[in-house]
C-alpha cells in the first residue's frame, strides 16, 4: 500500500484530491492536524514518509516543499505554477502523446497543468504537431471559469450574501496580458508567440470553457476544418479527453456542462472560413485535482480513470 501526503489539503484543489482518494484501498493517506499542517518539521517528515506527495500550495511554498524532500523515492505531483515549464519535470497531460505519458511514468517530479492552460494546450498542441497551424500563428484565447478557480478567498466573496453587485455579471481579468499561464501555454504547445488571453470568471461554482478561434488563412498548406477534426479524433479517443461532434446544447455551449467531472470534451464549430475550437471541463477536475489524481494513477500503474468522475 502506497503512502500519500497532500501538502495543502485544506485548499480547494487539495480537498478535491482528498475526496477522490479517501475511500481507496490501495493507498494510505498521511494527514496532519490543524496545528501541524503549518509546521515545517511536521510537513518535512510527512513529505519524506510519502511514496507520493501532492503539493497544493502557492508557488513559493511549493518550491520550499520540494527543497524539504530528502527521500529519493518520493514522487512529487505539484499543482502549482512553479514547475510547469521546467524541463526536468514531467508535464502532467498524458493525452498529448506517448512521450508525455512515458515521462510521467518514469519521473519523480510531475507538474500538473494549469486550469486555463489545459484547454488551450489540448486545442493547440495537436494542430502545431500535425502542421495544421504554424508555430508562428498569432492566436487569441477566451476562457470562462467558475469562481472556485480563485480559491477560498474568491469563493467566500461569491458566497457572501452582502457581496458586491459587480459579481452578478461575468468579469474579465488578466487584462494586462501577464497571466501566469501564458508562459506554460506557449512553452508546451511550441508556439513562438504567447496568445492574447482573455480569462473570464462568472457566477457559477465550477466548470470551464476554453475557446480558440481561427481564420481559414491561419491554416497551413490548404488544411481544412476536417483536418482539424481528424487530428483531434486521432489524439483524443480515451475516456478522460475525448473529441465529441455536435456537443452543443441546441446552439449554446455551457461552461458548466462538465462541472464536478474529471474529463474533458474537445469540439470544433464554425465553418470553412471561421473556425471555433472549444474545450470544456471542470476547472477543479481535469483543470486541477482530477489531472493530479490521473497522474497518481499512472505512477501507481493503475487505470488512469481510477476513482475519477467521468
VOPAGU-2260 file (C-alpha; in pm, 1 decimal, decimal comma):
REM VOPAGU-2260
SITE   aa  ch    i         X         Y         Z
SITE  UNK   A    0       0,0       0,0       0,0
SITE  UNK   A    1     140,7     337,6    -103,8
SITE  UNK   A    2     156,9     629,7     137,5
SITE  UNK   A    3      16,7     957,8       5,0
SITE  UNK   A    4      56,8    1304,8     155,2
SITE  UNK   A    5    -137,5    1609,9      37,4
SITE  UNK   A    6      54,7    1923,1     136,2
SITE  UNK   A    7    -210,6    2193,3     124,9
SITE  UNK   A    8    -506,3    1961,0     181,1
SITE  UNK   A    9    -721,1    2246,6     317,9
SITE  UNK   A   10    -737,4    2429,5     -16,1
SITE  UNK   A   11    -992,1    2366,9    -291,6
SITE  UNK   A   12    -755,8    2155,0    -503,0
SITE  UNK   A   13    -628,8    1957,3    -204,4
SITE  UNK   A   14    -977,9    1887,7     -76,7
SITE  UNK   A   15   -1091,7    1753,9    -414,4
SITE  UNK   A   16    -786,8    1526,5    -432,7
SITE  UNK   A   17    -858,8    1401,6     -80,6
SITE  UNK   A   18   -1220,2    1326,7    -176,6
SITE  UNK   A   19   -1102,3    1119,3    -472,0
SITE  UNK   A   20    -858,1     919,0    -257,9
SITE  UNK   A   21   -1014,1     880,5      86,6
SITE  UNK   A   22   -1205,1     560,0       5,0
SITE  UNK   A   23    -933,2     387,6    -197,0
SITE  UNK   A   24    -797,2      65,6     -51,5
SITE  UNK   A   25    -462,3      81,8    -232,3
SITE  UNK   A   26    -332,8     398,5     -64,1
SITE  UNK   A   27    -278,6     522,6     290,2
SITE  UNK   A   28    -328,2     895,3     341,9
SITE  UNK   A   29     -82,0    1072,6     569,1
SITE  UNK   A   30    -267,7    1352,6     747,5
SITE  UNK   A   31    -157,9    1633,8     976,9
SITE  UNK   A   32    -353,9    1810,9    1245,9
SITE  UNK   A   33    -456,7    2173,4    1204,2
SITE  UNK   A   34    -158,5    2277,9    1416,7
SITE  UNK   A   35      87,4    2053,4    1231,5
SITE  UNK   A   36      -7,9    2143,8     875,4
SITE  UNK   A   37     176,0    2478,0     900,1
SITE  UNK   A   38     468,7    2333,0    1095,8
SITE  UNK   A   39     771,2    2294,6     868,7
SITE  UNK   A   40     919,5    1999,0    1056,2
SITE  UNK   A   41     588,4    1810,6    1058,2
SITE  UNK   A   42     545,0    1874,1     686,1
SITE  UNK   A   43     902,9    1767,8     615,5
SITE  UNK   A   44     851,9    1440,3     798,3
SITE  UNK   A   45     527,1    1374,3     607,5
SITE  UNK   A   46     681,9    1464,6     271,6
SITE  UNK   A   47     973,7    1228,2     326,8
SITE  UNK   A   48     749,3     949,7     455,8
SITE  UNK   A   49     530,8     957,0     146,5
SITE  UNK   A   50     562,0     746,1    -164,7
SITE  UNK   A   51     373,1    1022,0    -345,7
SITE  UNK   A   52     333,5    1381,4    -226,0
SITE  UNK   A   53      78,9    1619,7    -377,8
SITE  UNK   A   54     166,6    1988,8    -348,3
SITE  UNK   A   55    -144,6    2206,0    -340,9
SITE  UNK   A   56      32,7    2524,7    -246,0
SITE  UNK   A   57     125,1    2871,6    -374,2
SITE  UNK   A   58     436,0    2873,9    -594,3
SITE  UNK   A   59     688,0    2980,8    -330,2
SITE  UNK   A   60     555,1    2728,1     -80,2
SITE  UNK   A   61     568,2    2452,4    -344,2
SITE  UNK   A   62     932,7    2532,2    -418,3
SITE  UNK   A   63    1005,4    2524,2     -45,2
SITE  UNK   A   64     826,5    2189,6      -9,2
SITE  UNK   A   65    1040,8    2033,6    -281,9
SITE  UNK   A   66    1352,9    2157,0    -102,7
SITE  UNK   A   67    1241,2    1973,9     212,6
SITE  UNK   A   68    1234,4    1634,9      39,8
SITE  UNK   A   69    1543,0    1422,6     101,7
SITE  UNK   A   70    1386,6    1086,1      17,9
SITE  UNK   A   71    1494,0     997,2    -336,9
SITE  UNK   A   72    1192,7     767,2    -374,4
SITE  UNK   A   73     924,8    1028,3    -305,2
SITE  UNK   A   74     728,8    1119,7    -617,8
SITE  UNK   A   75     607,9    1480,5    -622,8
SITE  UNK   A   76     289,9    1585,3    -806,4
SITE  UNK   A   77     281,9    1965,0    -796,6
SITE  UNK   A   78     -41,1    2152,0    -875,7
SITE  UNK   A   79     119,4    2497,6    -855,4
SITE  UNK   A   80     261,4    2706,2   -1140,6
SITE  UNK   A   81     615,5    2670,8   -1010,5
SITE  UNK   A   82     748,0    2381,1   -1220,8
SITE  UNK   A   83     526,6    2359,6   -1530,0
SITE  UNK   A   84     790,2    2479,6   -1775,3
SITE  UNK   A   85    1082,6    2309,5   -1602,5
SITE  UNK   A   86    1213,0    2050,1   -1849,0
SITE  UNK   A   87    1338,0    1835,1   -1561,1
SITE  UNK   A   88     975,6    1782,1   -1458,9
SITE  UNK   A   89     717,8    1572,6   -1644,6
SITE  UNK   A   90     421,7    1772,0   -1771,0
SITE  UNK   A   91     108,3    1602,3   -1641,2
SITE  UNK   A   92    -100,5    1581,2   -1958,6
SITE  UNK   A   93     -51,0    1222,6   -2083,1
SITE  UNK   A   94    -307,2    1258,4   -2362,3
SITE  UNK   A   95     -62,4    1478,0   -2554,9
SITE  UNK   A   96     130,2    1170,2   -2660,8
SITE  UNK   A   97     338,1     866,0   -2575,0
SITE  UNK   A   98     643,0    1071,9   -2478,4
SITE  UNK   A   99     441,6    1268,0   -2221,8
SITE  UNK   A  100     286,3     950,9   -2082,8
SITE  UNK   A  101     620,4     771,7   -2051,4
SITE  UNK   A  102     784,8    1068,0   -1881,6
SITE  UNK   A  103     505,7    1074,4   -1621,5
SITE  UNK   A  104     551,3     700,4   -1564,7
SITE  UNK   A  105     923,6     731,4   -1501,5
SITE  UNK   A  106     952,2    1071,1   -1333,6
SITE  UNK   A  107     980,8    1155,0    -965,7
SITE  UNK   A  108     869,9    1512,6   -1040,5
SITE  UNK   A  109     539,6    1584,1   -1216,1
SITE  UNK   A  110     382,4    1926,0   -1277,6
SITE  UNK   A  111       3,7    1933,7   -1311,3
SITE  UNK   A  112    -116,5    2164,9   -1593,9
SITE  UNK   A  113    -288,4    2492,9   -1513,8
SITE  UNK   A  114    -666,2    2511,6   -1542,7
SITE  UNK   A  115    -694,0    2761,7   -1830,6
SITE  UNK   A  116    -376,6    2628,6   -1988,8
SITE  UNK   A  117    -515,9    2273,7   -2005,9
SITE  UNK   A  118    -787,2    2371,0   -2253,1
SITE  UNK   A  119    -564,7    2591,2   -2467,5
SITE  UNK   A  120    -293,5    2326,1   -2486,4
SITE  UNK   A  121    -544,0    2049,5   -2563,4
SITE  UNK   A  122    -671,8    2255,2   -2857,0
SITE  UNK   A  123    -347,7    2395,2   -2997,2
SITE  UNK   A  124     -83,2    2127,1   -2933,6
SITE  UNK   A  125    -223,0    1870,5   -3184,9
SITE  UNK   A  126    -257,5    2134,8   -3457,0
SITE  UNK   A  127     102,6    2252,4   -3427,3
SITE  UNK   A  128     221,4    1892,2   -3402,9
SITE  UNK   A  129      31,8    1795,3   -3720,7
SITE  UNK   A  130     140,1    2106,0   -3914,1
SITE  UNK   A  131    -217,3    2233,1   -3939,0
SITE  UNK   A  132    -118,9    2569,3   -3791,3
SITE  UNK   A  133     225,4    2722,3   -3781,8
SITE  UNK   A  134     426,3    2771,7   -3465,4
SITE  UNK   A  135     426,0    3138,3   -3572,4
SITE  UNK   A  136      44,4    3159,3   -3554,4
SITE  UNK   A  137     -95,9    3460,6   -3368,9
SITE  UNK   A  138    -375,6    3325,0   -3150,7
SITE  UNK   A  139    -646,6    3457,9   -2921,8
SITE  UNK   A  140    -799,0    3254,3   -2640,0
SITE  UNK   A  141   -1112,3    3321,1   -2433,7
SITE  UNK   A  142   -1172,6    3114,5   -2121,4
SITE  UNK   A  143   -1482,4    3110,0   -1899,3
SITE  UNK   A  144   -1434,9    2971,8   -1548,3
SITE  UNK   A  145   -1631,7    2914,1   -1233,5
SITE  UNK   A  146   -1530,3    3114,6    -929,7
SITE  UNK   A  147   -1385,8    2816,8    -740,5
SITE  UNK   A  148   -1075,3    2864,0    -955,1
SITE  UNK   A  149    -997,7    3169,8    -743,7
SITE  UNK   A  150    -958,5    2962,5    -427,5
SITE  UNK   A  151   -1106,9    3011,2     -83,5
SITE  UNK   A  152   -1091,5    3390,8     -88,4
SITE  UNK   A  153   -1287,8    3423,5    -412,7
SITE  UNK   A  154   -1533,6    3150,8    -310,9
SITE  UNK   A  155   -1605,3    3345,7       7,7
SITE  UNK   A  156   -1661,4    3664,9    -192,2
SITE  UNK   A  157   -1916,0    3497,3    -419,7
SITE  UNK   A  158   -2088,1    3315,7    -132,9
SITE  UNK   A  159   -2121,8    3632,6      74,9
SITE  UNK   A  160   -2486,6    3746,6      86,3
SITE  UNK   A  161   -2367,0    4107,1     107,6
SITE  UNK   A  162   -2133,7    4071,0    -188,9
SITE  UNK   A  163   -2056,8    4346,8    -437,0
SITE  UNK   A  164   -2317,6    4375,3    -715,4
SITE  UNK   A  165   -2037,8    4360,7    -975,8
SITE  UNK   A  166   -2006,6    3987,6    -902,7
SITE  UNK   A  167   -2351,3    3930,5   -1054,8
SITE  UNK   A  168   -2206,9    3960,7   -1406,2
SITE  UNK   A  169   -1908,8    3784,4   -1568,7
SITE  UNK   A  170   -1577,7    3960,3   -1504,4
SITE  UNK   A  171   -1278,1    3956,4   -1735,6
SITE  UNK   A  172    -936,1    3963,5   -1570,5
SITE  UNK   A  173    -569,9    3922,2   -1665,9
SITE  UNK   A  174    -627,1    4236,7   -1869,2
SITE  UNK   A  175    -263,5    4349,9   -1874,1
SITE  UNK   A  176    -175,0    4025,8   -2057,2
SITE  UNK   A  177      64,1    3899,3   -1790,2
SITE  UNK   A  178    -138,8    3597,9   -1673,5
SITE  UNK   A  179      71,8    3328,8   -1507,6
SITE  UNK   A  180     -49,7    3060,2   -1750,2
SITE  UNK   A  181      85,8    3234,1   -2061,8
SITE  UNK   A  182     439,7    3100,7   -2025,5
SITE  UNK   A  183     307,1    2746,0   -1992,1
SITE  UNK   A  184      63,0    2783,0   -2282,9
SITE  UNK   A  185     341,8    2893,9   -2512,5
SITE  UNK   A  186     610,7    2653,3   -2394,2
SITE  UNK   A  187     406,4    2333,0   -2406,3
SITE  UNK   A  188     239,1    2395,9   -2742,5
SITE  UNK   A  189     564,1    2514,3   -2902,2
SITE  UNK   A  190     415,5    2834,3   -3043,1
SITE  UNK   A  191     651,6    3126,6   -3086,0
SITE  UNK   A  192     414,3    3395,4   -2960,2
SITE  UNK   A  193     207,1    3391,6   -2642,9
SITE  UNK   A  194    -164,3    3419,6   -2726,4
SITE  UNK   A  195    -384,0    3714,6   -2644,5
SITE  UNK   A  196    -554,6    3559,4   -2343,6
SITE  UNK   A  197    -892,9    3669,5   -2206,8
SITE  UNK   A  198    -993,8    3477,1   -1892,0
SITE  UNK   A  199   -1342,8    3547,8   -1755,6
SITE  UNK   A  200   -1480,8    3445,8   -1415,9
SITE  UNK   A  201   -1857,2    3419,1   -1369,5
SITE  UNK   A  202   -2114,5    3344,5   -1101,6
SITE  UNK   A  203   -2107,9    2963,5   -1107,7
SITE  UNK   A  204   -1901,0    2739,3    -881,6
SITE  UNK   A  205   -1708,2    2519,1   -1120,4
SITE  UNK   A  206   -1668,3    2445,1   -1487,5
SITE  UNK   A  207   -1455,7    2579,8   -1768,8
SITE  UNK   A  208   -1490,3    2655,2   -2138,3
SITE  UNK   A  209   -1181,0    2749,3   -2338,1
SITE  UNK   A  210   -1219,0    2880,9   -2692,5
SITE  UNK   A  211    -956,7    2943,0   -2962,4
SITE  UNK   A  212   -1073,4    3099,6   -3289,3
SITE  UNK   A  213    -903,7    3052,0   -3625,5
SITE  UNK   A  214    -942,5    3207,7   -3968,0
SITE  UNK   A  215    -903,6    2979,4   -4268,0
SITE  UNK   A  216    -598,9    3184,2   -4365,2
SITE  UNK   A  217    -421,7    3068,2   -4049,5
SITE  UNK   A  218    -427,4    2703,6   -4160,1
SITE  UNK   A  219    -116,2    2570,8   -4333,5
SITE  UNK   A  220     -94,5    2410,4   -4676,9
SITE  UNK   A  221    -465,6    2420,7   -4764,9
SITE  UNK   A  222    -562,1    2239,4   -4445,6
SITE  UNK   A  223    -934,1    2234,6   -4362,0
SITE  UNK   A  224   -1177,3    2202,8   -4073,9
SITE  UNK   A  225   -1188,1    1829,5   -4143,0
SITE  UNK   A  226    -812,4    1807,6   -4092,1
SITE  UNK   A  227    -855,9    1970,3   -3751,3
SITE  UNK   A  228   -1131,4    1726,9   -3656,9
SITE  UNK   A  229    -926,1    1430,0   -3773,0
SITE  UNK   A  230    -626,8    1547,2   -3567,3
SITE  UNK   A  231    -844,5    1564,2   -3257,4
SITE  UNK   A  232   -1006,3    1227,9   -3328,8
SITE  UNK   A  233    -662,3    1067,4   -3359,0
SITE  UNK   A  234    -528,7    1236,5   -3045,4
SITE  UNK   A  235    -826,2    1221,5   -2810,9
SITE  UNK   A  236   -1008,2     888,7   -2809,6
SITE  UNK   A  237    -970,9     795,8   -2442,8
SITE  UNK   A  238   -1214,0     825,6   -2154,6
SITE  UNK   A  239   -1063,0    1134,2   -1993,5
SITE  UNK   A  240   -1011,2    1352,4   -2300,3
SITE  UNK   A  241   -1243,1    1286,9   -2590,1
SITE  UNK   A  242   -1329,5    1453,0   -2920,3
SITE  UNK   A  243   -1706,8    1498,1   -2946,3
SITE  UNK   A  244   -1908,1    1603,8   -3251,4
SITE  UNK   A  245   -2205,6    1837,8   -3206,6
SITE  UNK   A  246   -2165,5    1865,4   -2829,7
SITE  UNK   A  247   -2356,6    2193,7   -2806,3
SITE  UNK   A  248   -2688,8    2232,9   -2628,7
SITE  UNK   A  249   -2922,7    2348,9   -2907,7
SITE  UNK   A  250   -2671,4    2605,9   -3031,1
SITE  UNK   A  251   -2541,4    2700,9   -2685,4
SITE  UNK   A  252   -2227,0    2589,6   -2503,1
SITE  UNK   A  253   -2242,9    2594,9   -2124,7
SITE  UNK   A  254   -1917,1    2638,4   -1935,2
SITE  UNK   A  255   -2073,5    2432,4   -1657,4
SITE  UNK   A  256   -2151,3    2126,8   -1869,9
SITE  UNK   A  257   -1876,0    1914,3   -1710,9
SITE  UNK   A  258   -1888,1    2061,3   -1360,3
SITE  UNK   A  259   -1781,3    1803,5   -1097,1
SITE  UNK   A  260   -1636,2    1578,3   -1369,8
SITE  UNK   A  261   -1269,3    1490,7   -1425,3
SITE  UNK   A  262   -1292,6    1453,1   -1802,9
SITE  UNK   A  263   -1252,9    1696,0   -2093,9
SITE  UNK   A  264   -1454,3    1737,3   -2411,8
SITE  UNK   A  265   -1293,2    1879,3   -2728,2
SITE  UNK   A  266   -1513,3    2004,8   -3014,4
SITE  UNK   A  267   -1498,2    2206,9   -3336,1
SITE  UNK   A  268   -1758,4    2456,5   -3460,1
SITE  UNK   A  269   -1793,4    2732,4   -3717,6
SITE  UNK   A  270   -1743,0    2694,4   -4091,0
SITE  UNK   A  271   -1469,3    2666,9   -4353,0
SITE  UNK   A  272   -1375,1    3032,8   -4314,5
SITE  UNK   A  273   -1408,5    3096,7   -3939,0
SITE  UNK   A  274   -1340,9    2809,3   -3702,8
SITE  UNK   A  275   -1408,3    2779,8   -3330,4
SITE  UNK   A  276   -1215,9    2527,7   -3121,2
SITE  UNK   A  277   -1365,9    2452,8   -2779,0
SITE  UNK   A  278   -1251,6    2254,1   -2475,1
SITE  UNK   A  279   -1495,4    2205,5   -2185,9
SITE  UNK   A  280   -1410,2    2054,9   -1847,8
SITE  UNK   A  281   -1413,5    2135,7   -1476,2
SITE  UNK   A  282   -1152,3    2381,7   -1353,3
SITE  UNK   A  283   -1119,9    2164,7   -1039,9
SITE  UNK   A  284   -1134,3    1839,6   -1238,0
SITE  UNK   A  285    -918,5    1794,3   -1549,0
SITE  UNK   A  286    -808,0    2152,0   -1477,3
SITE  UNK   A  287    -659,3    2066,7   -1136,7
SITE  UNK   A  288    -741,0    1783,6    -893,4
SITE  UNK   A  289    -865,5    1531,9   -1148,4
SITE  UNK   A  290    -549,4    1574,6   -1356,1
SITE  UNK   A  291    -338,4    1530,1   -1041,3
SITE  UNK   A  292    -513,4    1203,9    -947,5
SITE  UNK   A  293    -480,9    1084,2   -1308,8
SITE  UNK   A  294    -103,6    1134,2   -1275,3
SITE  UNK   A  295    -107,1     941,0    -948,4
SITE  UNK   A  296    -285,5     652,5   -1116,9
SITE  UNK   A  297     -20,4     643,3   -1388,6
SITE  UNK   A  298     261,1     649,0   -1131,7
SITE  UNK   A  299      98,9     360,7    -941,4
SITE  UNK   A  300      38,8     158,5   -1258,7
SITE  UNK   A  301    -337,8     176,4   -1215,9
SITE  UNK   A  302    -609,3     253,4   -1468,8
SITE  UNK   A  303    -584,4     626,0   -1543,5
SITE  UNK   A  304    -954,1     674,0   -1463,6
SITE  UNK   A  305    -949,7     502,0   -1124,4
SITE  UNK   A  306   -1163,2     692,7    -871,3
SITE  UNK   A  307   -1227,1     974,1   -1117,9
SITE  UNK   A  308   -1569,6    1107,8   -1215,6
SITE  UNK   A  309   -1635,5    1079,9   -1588,0
